[in-house]
Amino acid sequence: MKTFGILFLSICIVSAQETPDSRERGTSRSKVLELAGAFANDGYKIRDGYWSGVLEPGKPQILEVNLFQGNAYWFCAAALAPARKLSVTLFDENGRPVEGEVFQDGSTAAAGLLPDASGRYFVRLELAEGDKAEFCLIYSYK
Amino acid sequence: MSSRSVISAVALFSAGLLAAAEPLTKEQMKSAVLSESVTIPSPGEFFSAMDEQGQPNWTQMYAPKSAGTTASREQMALMLGVLVADGYIAVEAQDGQGVKNTGKDIINLAKKLNVSQSVISRGNSINDFAENNDWSALREELEATQNEVKLSMAEQKDKDLVILVTVGAWIRGTQVASEFVSKNYSPGLAGLLRQPAIVEYLLAELGKLPDRMQKQPLVAEVEQKLRDILNLVFTKDRTPPAPDAVKDVSATMNSLVNDIAKGNKES
């Protein structure tokens, strides 16, 4: 939990360094890599693969992933304007929400998890505020 | 950072901890997206979890297979996956020379599959990182190399081979893991092998291959053995596979890796 706290502060600093102008630059992938960089500083390894697409209000996107007990994970997402607020929620293989850490700052969001069992999990990405926008999700583990 | 943004962020952070989301419906789970590059864990991720659950002796476990001579592109693609997993094992063993050797084998095999120059230049990066013992960068580079090989295959209308690279890497990773678990059984370690969703995904993708590929003896063998594995690793209520099941997984994976590495498996 202490580690998550330190990470959270790192994320705050990374987020605070963004200006509205810089948020408009680049792609959703570059934006999400910036967020994930905070976790990399704490030993999290960022997967090279990513999931991207278009997110619309009221139409959450759900991704299936396979996680291992013993690893810690952070799922990070970012969307471009006109998205204003994103949320990332994690669920177990039975569709029950799992407890973990969450971070949310405008159109970037992340959810952290220490799986209590290996297997299938689901990641739900929702556009809480704003309009249809391009998104990108990546994850890191350690 | 302004105090306001900290407070606001802390409030959001805390709210996230307390918020209880509604469970997903069966329809939502069924319609979930499967994206190979994120849905299927990398061998490095698998090995990282093994490190947490046990103390594998990666140096002993790094016993790379060399690719036998074959004209079968399917067999080469499967072997490429095996080699990528070998690269991760060498990284876990912190064996710089091993990483370089495996990196060279990956590039040589990739050349036979006519992948792009950009993949070949990855070999130099692997060497550089290995020279500097930059294990973290090597994990990323190996995954990036694998993804670039797949991209290059897809661009060359060799899209059908892509899933075979993924399958090869998964088979080698599972072989190493199951052998370790069978010798050091614990429910936590055995739980790592409970991957029915991954096996189902791989089988579904293999089922999409053209008939001529599916009929090839090695591809058919891989498909049949993955079906056997599915029965062994599918357990109810998230219980880990039993010791006997782990031994069977290990034996099945050993025989598959040997057959993939064997030269001239008739195609």
Interface residues (C-beta under 8 A of the other chain):
Chain A: F8 I11 C12 I13 S15 A16 K45 I46 R47 D48 G49 Y50 W51 Q61 I62 L63 E64 V65 N66 L67 F68 Q69 G70 N71 T89 F91 E93 N94 G95 R96 P97 E99 E101 V102 F103 Q104 D105 A111 A117 S118 G119 R120 F122 R124 L137 I138 Y139 Y141 K142
Chain B: M1 S2 S5 V6 A9 L12 F13 G16 L17 A19 A20 A21 E22 P23 L24 T25 K26 Q28 M29 S31 A32 V33 L34 S35 E36 S37 V38 T39 I40 P41 S42 G44 E45 F46 S48 A49 M50 D51 E52 Q53 S136 R139 E140 E143 A144 N147 G188 G191 L192 R194 Q195 P196 A197 I198 R238
